[in-house]
Amino acid sequence: MNGSNKSRSLSKTITSRYLWSALVVASLLTVLSAAAQQATPQHSAGATIDGRVFDAAGKPADNATVRLEENGTPNPLETHTDAAGVYAFSARPSGSYLLTAEKSGLRTPAPASITLSAGDRQHVNLVLKPSGKVTGAPAMGFSDTPNFTVAGITDWTAVGGHGSDAILRTSEDLARETLTLRHQGAGSASTDSMTAANSERSESQLRAALAAAPESFAANHKLGLFYFQAGRYRESVPLLEASYRIDPTNNENERDLILAYENSGDLKQAREHTKNLLKRQNNADVHRMAGDIDEKLGDPLDAVQQYQQATSLDPSEQNYFAWGSELLLHRAVWQAAEVFRNGVKEHPKSARLMTALGTALFAGALYDEAARSLCDASDLDPANPEPYLFMGKVEMAAPTPSACIESKLARFVQQKPDSSIANYLYAMALLKRQQASANKTDLQKVETLLNKAVSLDAKCSDGYLQLGILAASQRDDKRAIQLYSKAAEIDPQLAEAHYRLAVAYERLGEREKAQQEFQLHDEIQKRQAADIERERRDVKQFVIVQGQPASTPVTQ
């Protein structure tokens, strides 16, 4: 995927309806008169923590003592594991906790630090070690050798998030957007050879050469590469298969055949050939290819192992990125941060590794560190729009404004004055700061930026929504209704626009219209909640055993 396509994809995601609910609430705080338009608060719900405890050999530890201590509270909760090593706690939401376990002189090397919000369910496995005294909460430490094992997968009900559901949705969106960075600079030796073949011979010449020597490895291989380079994957497959039959020991041809199978959708054949090739060639690139195929086949456990093996053989920027992205996608956010951090140490000029690290830190509720990482990424490559798009989402969803993001988004507007999304993001960063101190000059600047955003992109529904909020804050309900209606016309699924329309109509005494908009809002919210549930079911969450050596098997 090229840079412009990724920028458009990210820009489209930036305006996702799931994120803007959080942004709207932040905007309401900027003006006292907008308080009446707040959404109905959600009822408080408890949170649960469960998991298993293993001994150093990877066997379940029965009757182990597990303690859950809320930060600042002297009396921890305590329970014991059953015969399968299973434990469970119910906790009050919106708190930070330390989780430890011990049995017969063995204990967890360091407590697991957990942050819970209402309705969370977190699945945390613990490993007992013959270590010394357990100390306080560990800082995020990183080493060149990972100190974790992906022991299994679980369904979305164990998803662990921090803060509000809007923050969780943002971290999920960012994880998916991070995957689009994976294709930057993607390529292989075959890509270079295909480019050379393209420039050297036309299709007719290559076909003529094959007709003259149908049993020639080179003739089949070169025409197969030509079709692959042209994106004609199905046409490339039989030619590369013929090359493979002629010389099954040619590693380069088998790599090309794997890529052709993968791109034509024949993932099972692609997987078989990667296994075959790995028997002859324990190569980092082939392990990474195998990981890509395993993920597409719905086997994330094998995929993450392949990416890890690729990185151990070749700690390249691409391999670090693939491994960390796989962990992040499957909600192993702390482990993803560890991998990305090590990747940045090895490749300090990589803007995409720095961007990915910011995404993982945000998912781990380290909002200030996430912002700094994204700001650093933008400094590494100031012309690259992607770090700005990521930091824009982070700034709008994080609980408090960042110290560095606003100035970076100002630079983004200077670089891209005719970009609707640049103007929009900078406006929202300024608006976020209004939570702390209202400034009439800044509010005027926000309005100017939003007006420019919608003038540059007539489909910028969220720009119209935010302009409507500003109008409502000035008690100009008729103008607010026009702007909310425009937002809802552009994006009929923008639930917040319908909600605010309802509030505005109600303030003007038009109760029938208000009721219609409230009903539309509720219907959209219900559909969106179902969509979110389906999305989360599609993504399995990794079960991590912290401190478990990678070579030690863990039975689930």
VEXDREN-2710 file (C-alpha; in Angstrom, 1 decimal):
% VEXDREN-2710
k/r/px/py/pz
1/MET/0.0/0.0/0.0
2/ASN/1.5/3.3/-1.0
3/GLY/1.8/6.4/1.3
4/SER/-1.2/8.3/-0.2
5/ASN/-3.5/5.3/0.0
6/LYS/-2.5/4.7/3.6
7/SER/-3.1/8.4/4.4
8/ARG/-6.5/8.2/2.9
9/SER/-7.3/5.0/4.8
10/LEU/-6.1/6.6/8.1
11/SER/-7.9/9.8/7.4
12/LYS/-11.1/7.8/6.9
13/THR/-10.6/6.0/10.1
14/ILE/-9.9/9.2/12.0
15/THR/-13.5/10.2/11.3
16/SER/-14.8/6.9/12.5
17/ARG/-18.1/7.3/14.4
18/TYR/-16.8/5.2/17.3
19/LEU/-14.2/7.8/18.3
20/TRP/-16.1/11.0/18.0
21/SER/-18.4/10.2/21.0
22/ALA/-15.3/10.7/23.2
23/LEU/-14.4/13.8/21.3
24/VAL/-17.8/15.3/21.7
25/VAL/-17.8/14.9/25.4
26/ALA/-14.4/16.6/25.6
27/SER/-15.8/19.5/23.5
28/LEU/-18.7/19.9/25.8
29/LEU/-16.3/20.7/28.7
30/THR/-15.1/23.8/26.8
31/VAL/-18.2/25.9/27.4
32/LEU/-20.4/26.0/30.5
33/SER/-23.6/26.5/28.5
34/ALA/-23.2/23.1/26.7
35/ALA/-23.6/21.1/29.8
36/ALA/-27.2/20.3/29.0
37/GLN/-26.2/18.4/26.0
38/GLN/-24.1/15.7/27.8
39/ALA/-25.0/12.1/26.9
40/THR/-26.7/9.9/29.5
41/PRO/-24.0/8.5/31.8
42/GLN/-23.5/4.7/31.8
43/HIS/-24.3/2.8/35.0
44/SER/-21.3/1.7/37.0
45/ALA/-20.3/-2.0/36.6
46/GLY/-17.8/-4.2/38.4
47/ALA/-14.7/-5.6/36.8
48/THR/-13.2/-9.1/37.0
49/ILE/-9.7/-10.5/36.9
50/ASP/-9.1/-14.2/36.3
51/GLY/-6.4/-16.5/35.0
52/ARG/-4.1/-19.4/36.0
53/VAL/-1.0/-19.8/38.1
54/PHE/1.9/-22.0/36.8
55/ASP/5.0/-23.3/38.5
56/ALA/8.5/-22.8/36.9
57/ALA/8.0/-26.0/34.9
58/GLY/4.9/-24.7/33.3
59/LYS/2.5/-27.0/35.4
60/PRO/-0.6/-25.6/37.0
61/ALA/-0.1/-24.6/40.7
62/ASP/-3.0/-25.7/42.8
63/ASN/-3.8/-24.0/46.2
64/ALA/-1.5/-21.1/45.4
65/THR/-2.3/-17.8/47.2
66/VAL/-3.2/-15.0/44.8
67/ARG/-3.4/-11.4/46.1
68/LEU/-5.0/-8.4/44.5
69/GLU/-4.0/-5.1/46.0
70/GLU/-5.6/-1.8/45.0
71/ASN/-3.0/1.0/44.9
72/GLY/-3.3/3.0/48.1
73/THR/-5.4/0.4/49.9
74/PRO/-3.8/-1.5/52.8
75/ASN/-5.9/-4.6/52.8
76/PRO/-5.5/-6.8/49.6
77/LEU/-8.1/-9.2/48.3
78/GLU/-6.9/-12.8/48.6
79/THR/-8.0/-16.1/47.0
80/HIS/-6.5/-19.6/46.2
81/THR/-6.2/-21.5/43.0
82/ASP/-8.1/-24.7/42.3
83/ALA/-6.7/-27.9/41.1
84/ALA/-6.2/-26.5/37.6
85/GLY/-4.4/-23.4/38.9
86/VAL/-7.4/-21.2/38.2
87/TYR/-8.2/-18.1/40.2
88/ALA/-10.7/-15.3/39.9
89/PHE/-11.4/-11.9/41.5
90/SER/-14.2/-9.3/41.4
91/ALA/-13.0/-5.8/41.8
92/ARG/-14.3/-2.3/41.9
93/PRO/-13.8/-0.5/38.6
94/SER/-11.7/2.5/37.7
95/GLY/-8.7/1.4/39.8
96/SER/-5.1/0.4/39.6
97/TYR/-4.1/-2.9/41.1
98/LEU/-1.1/-5.1/41.8
99/LEU/-1.5/-8.9/41.3
100/THR/0.9/-11.4/42.9
101/ALA/0.9/-15.1/43.7
102/GLU/2.9/-17.4/45.9
103/LYS/3.2/-21.0/47.1
104/SER/5.7/-23.0/49.2
105/GLY/8.4/-20.4/49.0
106/LEU/7.8/-19.7/45.3
107/ARG/6.3/-16.4/44.2
108/THR/5.9/-14.2/41.2
109/PRO/9.2/-12.3/40.4
110/ALA/7.3/-9.0/40.3
111/PRO/3.6/-8.0/40.7
112/ALA/1.5/-7.5/37.6
113/SER/0.2/-4.0/37.3
114/ILE/-3.4/-3.7/36.1
115/THR/-5.7/-0.8/35.4
116/LEU/-9.4/-1.6/35.4
117/SER/-12.5/0.3/34.2
118/ALA/-16.2/-0.5/34.4
119/GLY/-17.1/-3.8/32.9
120/ASP/-13.5/-5.0/32.2
121/ARG/-12.6/-8.6/32.3
122/GLN/-8.8/-9.2/32.3
123/HIS/-7.2/-12.6/31.9
124/VAL/-3.7/-12.7/33.6
125/ASN/-1.6/-15.8/33.9
126/LEU/1.2/-15.8/36.6
127/VAL/4.4/-17.9/36.9
128/LEU/6.0/-18.8/40.2
129/LYS/9.7/-18.6/40.6
130/PRO/12.2/-19.4/43.4
131/SER/13.0/-15.7/43.6
132/GLY/13.5/-13.3/46.5
133/LYS/11.2/-10.7/48.0
134/VAL/8.5/-9.3/45.8
135/THR/8.9/-5.5/45.4
136/GLY/6.6/-2.8/44.3
137/ALA/5.1/-2.2/40.9
138/PRO/7.7/-2.7/38.2
139/ALA/8.5/0.0/35.7
140/MET/8.2/-1.0/32.1
141/GLY/11.5/-2.7/31.7
142/PHE/12.8/-4.1/28.5
143/SER/15.6/-6.5/27.6
144/ASP/16.9/-7.9/24.4
145/THR/15.5/-11.3/25.4
146/PRO/11.7/-11.3/25.8
147/ASN/10.5/-12.4/29.2
148/PHE/7.1/-13.7/28.1
149/THR/5.4/-16.5/26.3
150/VAL/2.3/-16.5/24.2
151/ALA/0.6/-19.5/25.9
152/GLY/-2.7/-19.5/24.1
153/ILE/-5.6/-17.4/22.9
154/THR/-9.0/-16.5/24.4
155/ASP/-12.1/-14.8/23.0
156/TRP/-12.9/-11.1/23.1
157/THR/-14.7/-11.2/26.5
158/ALA/-11.3/-11.2/28.1
159/VAL/-10.3/-8.0/26.3
160/GLY/-8.4/-5.8/28.7
161/GLY/-8.8/-2.1/28.3
162/HIS/-8.0/1.1/30.2
163/GLY/-10.2/4.1/30.9
164/SER/-13.4/4.6/29.0
165/ASP/-14.8/2.4/26.2
166/ALA/-14.0/5.2/23.8
167/ILE/-10.3/4.9/24.8
168/LEU/-10.5/1.1/24.3
169/ARG/-12.1/1.6/20.9
170/THR/-9.4/4.1/19.9
171/SER/-6.6/1.6/20.9
172/GLU/-8.3/-1.1/18.9
173/ASP/-8.6/1.2/15.9
174/LEU/-4.9/2.2/16.2
175/ALA/-3.8/-1.4/16.4
176/ARG/-5.5/-2.1/13.1
177/GLU/-4.1/1.1/11.5
178/THR/-0.6/0.0/12.7
179/LEU/-0.9/-3.1/10.5
180/THR/-1.2/-0.9/7.4
181/LEU/2.3/0.4/8.2
182/ARG/3.6/-3.1/7.8
183/HIS/3.6/-2.8/4.0
184/GLN/6.0/0.2/4.0
185/GLY/9.1/-0.7/2.1
186/ALA/7.8/-4.3/1.7
187/GLY/9.5/-6.2/-1.0
188/SER/11.9/-9.0/-1.7
189/ALA/14.8/-9.9/-3.9
190/SER/12.1/-11.2/-6.3
191/THR/10.5/-7.7/-6.5
192/ASP/13.8/-6.3/-7.8
193/SER/14.2/-9.1/-10.2
194/MET/10.6/-8.7/-11.4
195/THR/11.3/-5.0/-12.0
196/ALA/14.4/-5.9/-14.1
197/ALA/12.4/-8.5/-16.0
198/ASN/9.7/-6.0/-16.8
199/SER/12.1/-3.5/-18.2
200/GLU/14.1/-6.1/-20.1
201/ARG/11.4/-7.9/-22.0
202/SER/7.9/-7.3/-23.0
203/GLU/5.1/-9.9/-22.4
204/SER/5.2/-10.9/-26.0
205/GLN/8.9/-11.5/-25.9
206/LEU/8.6/-13.6/-22.7
207/ARG/5.8/-15.6/-24.1
208/ALA/7.7/-16.2/-27.3
209/ALA/10.7/-17.4/-25.3
210/LEU/8.5/-19.8/-23.3
211/ALA/6.9/-21.2/-26.5
212/ALA/10.4/-21.9/-27.9
213/ALA/11.4/-23.7/-24.7
214/PRO/8.4/-24.8/-22.7
215/GLU/10.6/-27.0/-20.4
216/SER/12.9/-24.1/-19.6
217/PHE/13.1/-23.2/-15.9
218/ALA/14.2/-19.6/-16.8
219/ALA/11.4/-19.1/-19.4
220/ASN/8.7/-20.2/-17.0
221/HIS/10.2/-18.3/-14.1
222/LYS/10.6/-15.0/-15.9
223/LEU/7.1/-14.9/-17.4
224/GLY/5.7/-15.9/-14.0
225/LEU/7.5/-13.0/-12.4
226/PHE/6.2/-10.7/-15.1
227/TYR/2.6/-11.6/-14.3
228/PHE/3.2/-11.4/-10.6
229/GLN/4.7/-7.9/-11.0
230/ALA/1.7/-6.8/-13.0
231/GLY/-0.7/-8.1/-10.3
232/ARG/-1.9/-11.0/-12.4
233/TYR/-1.3/-13.5/-9.7
234/ARG/-3.5/-16.3/-10.9
235/GLU/-1.7/-16.2/-14.3
236/SER/1.7/-16.3/-12.5
237/VAL/0.9/-19.4/-10.4
238/PRO/0.9/-22.1/-13.1
239/LEU/4.2/-20.7/-14.6
240/LEU/5.9/-20.6/-11.2
241/GLU/4.5/-24.1/-10.5
242/ALA/6.1/-25.3/-13.7
243/SER/9.4/-23.7/-12.6
244/TYR/9.1/-25.5/-9.3
245/ARG/8.5/-28.9/-11.0
246/ILE/11.5/-28.4/-13.2
247/ASP/13.8/-27.4/-10.3
248/PRO/12.2/-27.9/-6.8
249/THR/15.5/-27.0/-5.1
250/ASN/15.5/-23.4/-6.3
251/ASN/14.7/-21.4/-3.2
252/GLU/14.1/-18.1/-4.9
253/ASN/11.5/-19.6/-7.2
254/GLU/9.7/-21.3/-4.3
255/ARG/9.5/-18.0/-2.5
256/ASP/8.0/-16.4/-5.5
257/LEU/5.5/-19.3/-5.8
258/ILE/4.5/-18.8/-2.1
259/LEU/3.9/-15.1/-2.7
260/ALA/1.8/-15.9/-5.8
261/TYR/-0.3/-18.4/-3.9
262/GLU/-0.8/-16.0/-1.1
263/ASN/-1.8/-13.1/-3.3
264/SER/-4.2/-15.3/-5.4
265/GLY/-5.9/-16.5/-2.2
266/ASP/-4.5/-20.1/-2.1
267/LEU/-3.3/-19.8/1.5
268/LYS/-3.1/-23.6/2.1
269/GLN/-0.7/-24.1/-0.7
270/ALA/1.3/-21.1/0.4
271/ARG/1.6/-22.5/3.9
272/GLU/2.7/-26.0/2.6
273/HIS/5.4/-24.5/0.5
274/THR/6.7/-22.3/3.4
275/LYS/7.0/-25.4/5.5
276/ASN/8.8/-27.1/2.7
277/LEU/11.1/-24.2/2.1
278/LEU/11.9/-23.8/5.9
279/LYS/13.2/-27.4/5.9
280/ARG/15.9/-26.4/3.4
281/GLN/16.4/-22.8/4.5
282/ASN/16.0/-21.5/8.0
283/ASN/15.6/-18.0/6.7
284/ALA/14.2/-15.0/8.6
285/ASP/12.3/-13.7/5.5
286/VAL/10.6/-17.1/5.0
287/HIS/9.6/-17.2/8.7
288/ARG/8.1/-13.8/8.3
289/MET/6.2/-14.9/5.2
290/ALA/5.0/-17.9/7.1
291/GLY/3.7/-15.6/9.9
292/ASP/1.8/-13.5/7.4
293/ILE/0.1/-16.6/5.9
294/ASP/-0.7/-18.1/9.4
295/GLU/-2.3/-14.8/10.5
296/LYS/-4.5/-14.8/7.3
297/LEU/-5.4/-18.5/7.9
298/GLY/-6.6/-17.6/11.5
299/ASP/-3.6/-19.2/13.3
300/PRO/-2.2/-16.3/15.3
301/LEU/-0.3/-18.6/17.7
302/ASP/1.8/-20.0/14.9
303/ALA/2.1/-16.5/13.3
304/VAL/3.6/-14.9/16.4
305/GLN/6.1/-17.7/16.8
306/GLN/7.1/-17.3/13.2
307/TYR/7.6/-13.6/13.6
308/GLN/9.6/-14.1/16.8
309/GLN/11.8/-16.6/15.1
310/ALA/12.3/-14.3/12.2
311/THR/13.4/-11.5/14.6
312/SER/15.8/-13.8/16.4
313/LEU/17.5/-14.8/13.1
314/ASP/17.5/-11.2/11.7
315/PRO/16.7/-8.3/14.1
316/SER/15.7/-6.1/11.1
317/GLU/13.3/-3.2/11.3
318/GLN/10.8/-5.1/9.3
319/ASN/10.9/-8.2/11.5
320/TYR/10.6/-6.2/14.7
321/PHE/7.6/-4.5/13.2
322/ALA/5.9/-7.6/12.1
323/TRP/6.4/-9.3/15.5
324/GLY/5.2/-6.3/17.6
325/SER/2.2/-5.7/15.3
326/GLU/1.0/-9.2/15.7
327/LEU/1.2/-8.9/19.5
328/LEU/-0.5/-5.6/19.4
329/LEU/-3.3/-6.8/17.2
330/HIS/-4.1/-9.6/19.7
331/ARG/-4.1/-7.3/22.7
332/ALA/-0.7/-8.3/24.2
333/VAL/-0.1/-4.6/24.5
334/TRP/2.7/-4.7/27.1
335/GLN/4.6/-7.3/25.2
336/ALA/4.1/-5.4/22.0
337/ALA/5.6/-2.3/23.6
338/GLU/8.6/-4.4/24.8
339/VAL/9.2/-5.6/21.2
340/PHE/8.8/-2.1/19.7
341/ARG/11.0/-0.6/22.3
342/ASN/13.8/-3.0/21.5
343/GLY/13.2/-2.4/17.8
344/VAL/13.6/1.3/18.3
345/LYS/16.8/0.7/20.2
346/GLU/18.1/-1.3/17.2
347/HIS/16.7/1.1/14.6
348/PRO/16.4/4.5/16.2
349/LYS/15.6/6.2/12.8
350/SER/12.5/4.2/12.2
351/ALA/9.5/6.4/12.3
352/ARG/7.1/3.5/11.9
353/LEU/8.6/1.6/14.8
354/MET/8.3/4.8/16.9
355/THR/4.7/5.2/15.8
356/ALA/3.9/1.6/16.6
357/LEU/5.5/2.0/20.0
358/GLY/3.2/5.0/20.7
359/THR/0.2/2.9/19.8
360/ALA/1.2/0.2/22.2
361/LEU/1.9/2.6/25.0
362/PHE/-1.5/4.3/24.5
363/ALA/-3.2/0.8/24.7
364/GLY/-1.4/0.4/28.0
365/ALA/-2.8/3.6/29.4
366/LEU/0.7/5.4/29.3
367/TYR/-0.8/8.4/27.5
368/ASP/2.0/10.8/28.1
369/GLU/4.7/8.3/26.9
370/ALA/2.5/7.4/23.9
371/ALA/2.3/11.1/22.9
372/ARG/6.1/11.6/23.3
373/SER/6.7/8.6/21.1
374/LEU/4.4/9.8/18.4
375/CYS/5.9/13.3/18.5
376/ASP/9.4/11.8/18.2
377/ALA/8.2/9.8/15.2
378/SER/6.9/12.9/13.5
379/ASP/10.3/14.6/14.2
380/LEU/12.1/11.6/12.6
381/ASP/10.1/12.1/9.4
382/PRO/8.3/15.4/9.4
383/ALA/6.9/15.0/5.9
384/ASN/5.2/11.7/6.8
385/PRO/1.5/12.3/7.6
386/GLU/1.0/9.0/9.5
387/PRO/2.5/10.0/12.9
388/TYR/0.3/13.1/12.9
389/LEU/-2.8/11.1/12.1
390/PHE/-2.0/8.7/15.0
391/MET/-1.3/11.5/17.4
392/GLY/-4.5/13.2/16.4
393/LYS/-6.5/10.2/17.5
394/VAL/-4.5/9.8/20.7
395/GLU/-4.9/13.5/21.6
396/MET/-8.7/13.4/21.2
397/ALA/-9.2/10.2/23.2
398/ALA/-6.6/10.7/26.0
399/PRO/-7.9/12.0/29.3
400/THR/-5.7/15.1/29.3
401/PRO/-4.0/17.2/26.6
402/SER/-0.4/16.3/25.6
403/ALA/2.5/18.7/26.1
404/CYS/3.9/18.1/22.6
405/ILE/1.1/17.1/20.3
406/GLU/-0.5/20.5/19.7
407/SER/2.7/22.0/18.3
408/LYS/3.3/19.0/16.1
409/LEU/-0.2/19.3/14.7
410/ALA/0.4/23.0/14.1
411/ARG/3.4/22.0/12.0
412/PHE/1.2/19.5/10.1
413/VAL/-1.2/22.3/9.1
414/GLN/1.8/24.5/8.1
415/GLN/3.0/21.6/5.9
416/LYS/-0.5/20.7/4.6
417/PRO/-2.6/23.9/4.7
418/ASP/-5.0/22.5/2.1
419/SER/-5.6/19.3/4.0
420/SER/-9.0/18.9/5.6
421/ILE/-7.8/16.3/8.1
422/ALA/-4.8/18.5/9.2
423/ASN/-7.0/21.5/9.9
424/TYR/-9.5/19.3/11.7
425/LEU/-6.9/17.6/13.9
426/TYR/-5.3/20.8/14.9
427/ALA/-8.7/22.3/15.7
428/MET/-9.5/19.4/18.0
429/ALA/-6.1/19.7/19.7
430/LEU/-6.8/23.4/20.5
431/LEU/-10.3/22.5/21.6
432/LYS/-9.0/19.8/23.9
433/ARG/-6.9/22.4/25.7
434/GLN/-10.1/24.5/26.4
435/GLN/-10.9/21.9/29.1
436/ALA/-8.2/23.5/31.2
437/SER/-8.8/27.1/30.5
438/ALA/-11.2/28.8/28.2
439/ASN/-9.6/31.2/25.7
440/LYS/-11.9/33.2/23.3
441/THR/-9.1/33.7/20.8
442/ASP/-8.4/30.0/20.6
443/LEU/-12.1/29.2/20.2
444/GLN/-12.2/31.6/17.3
445/LYS/-9.2/29.9/15.8
446/VAL/-10.9/26.5/16.3
447/GLU/-13.9/27.7/14.5
448/THR/-11.8/29.1/11.6
449/LEU/-9.9/25.8/11.3
450/LEU/-13.1/23.7/11.4
451/ASN/-14.7/26.0/8.7
452/LYS/-11.6/25.5/6.6
453/ALA/-11.8/21.7/7.1
454/VAL/-15.4/21.4/5.9
455/SER/-14.7/23.8/3.0
456/LEU/-11.8/21.6/1.8
457/ASP/-13.8/18.4/2.3
458/ALA/-17.5/18.7/1.9
459/LYS/-17.9/15.2/3.4
460/CYS/-16.2/16.1/6.7
461/SER/-19.2/15.2/8.8
462/ASP/-17.3/15.5/12.1
463/GLY/-16.2/19.0/11.2
464/TYR/-19.9/20.0/10.8
465/LEU/-20.7/18.2/14.1
466/GLN/-18.1/20.2/16.0
467/LEU/-19.2/23.4/14.4
468/GLY/-22.7/22.6/15.6
469/ILE/-21.4/22.1/19.1
470/LEU/-19.7/25.5/19.0
471/ALA/-23.0/27.1/17.8
472/ALA/-25.0/25.4/20.5
473/SER/-22.5/26.6/23.1
474/GLN/-23.3/30.2/21.9
475/ARG/-27.1/29.4/22.3
476/ASP/-27.5/29.6/18.5
477/ASP/-29.8/26.5/18.4
478/LYS/-31.1/27.2/14.9
479/ARG/-27.6/27.3/13.5
480/ALA/-26.6/24.3/15.5
481/ILE/-29.5/22.3/14.0
482/GLN/-28.4/23.2/10.5
483/LEU/-24.9/22.0/11.2
484/TYR/-26.0/18.8/13.0
485/SER/-28.4/18.1/10.1
486/LYS/-25.6/18.5/7.6
487/ALA/-23.4/16.1/9.6
488/ALA/-26.2/13.5/9.8
489/GLU/-26.9/13.9/6.1
490/ILE/-23.3/13.2/5.2
491/ASP/-23.0/10.3/7.6
492/PRO/-26.4/9.0/8.6
493/GLN/-24.7/6.6/11.1
494/LEU/-23.1/9.4/13.1
495/ALA/-25.1/8.7/16.2
496/GLU/-23.8/11.8/18.1
497/ALA/-25.3/14.1/15.4
498/HIS/-28.8/12.6/15.9
499/TYR/-28.4/12.9/19.7
500/ARG/-27.5/16.6/19.6
501/LEU/-30.2/17.3/17.1
502/ALA/-32.6/15.8/19.5
503/VAL/-31.3/18.0/22.3
504/ALA/-31.5/21.1/20.2
505/TYR/-35.0/20.4/19.0
506/GLU/-36.1/19.8/22.6
507/ARG/-34.6/23.2/23.7
508/LEU/-36.7/24.8/20.9
509/GLY/-39.8/23.0/22.1
510/GLU/-40.1/20.7/19.0
511/ARG/-40.6/17.6/21.0
512/GLU/-41.9/15.4/18.1
513/LYS/-38.7/16.0/16.1
514/ALA/-36.6/15.5/19.2
515/GLN/-38.2/12.2/19.9
516/GLN/-37.5/11.0/16.3
517/GLU/-33.9/11.9/16.6
518/PHE/-33.5/10.3/20.0
519/GLN/-35.0/7.1/18.5
520/LEU/-32.6/7.2/15.6
521/HIS/-29.7/7.7/18.0
522/ASP/-30.7/4.7/20.1
523/GLU/-31.1/2.5/17.0
524/ILE/-27.7/3.4/15.6
525/GLN/-26.0/2.9/19.0
526/LYS/-27.5/-0.5/19.3
527/ARG/-26.3/-1.5/15.8
528/GLN/-22.9/-0.1/16.5
529/ALA/-22.6/-2.1/19.7
530/ALA/-23.4/-5.3/17.9
531/ASP/-20.8/-4.4/15.2
532/ILE/-18.2/-3.9/17.9
533/GLU/-19.0/-7.2/19.5
534/ARG/-18.6/-9.0/16.1
535/GLU/-15.3/-7.2/15.5
536/ARG/-13.9/-8.3/18.9
537/ARG/-15.0/-11.9/18.3
538/ASP/-13.1/-11.9/15.1
539/VAL/-9.8/-11.0/16.9
540/LYS/-8.6/-13.5/19.4
541/GLN/-6.6/-12.2/22.4
542/PHE/-3.3/-13.7/23.3
543/VAL/-2.9/-15.3/26.7
544/ILE/0.5/-14.3/28.0
545/VAL/2.6/-16.1/30.7
546/GLN/4.9/-13.4/32.0
547/GLY/8.4/-14.5/33.0
548/GLN/8.0/-17.9/31.3
549/PRO/10.9/-18.9/29.1
550/ALA/9.9/-19.3/25.5
551/SER/11.2/-22.9/25.4
552/THR/8.9/-24.1/28.3
553/PRO/5.6/-25.5/27.2
554/VAL/2.5/-24.3/29.0
555/THR/-0.6/-26.5/29.0
556/GLN/-3.9/-24.6/29.0
END
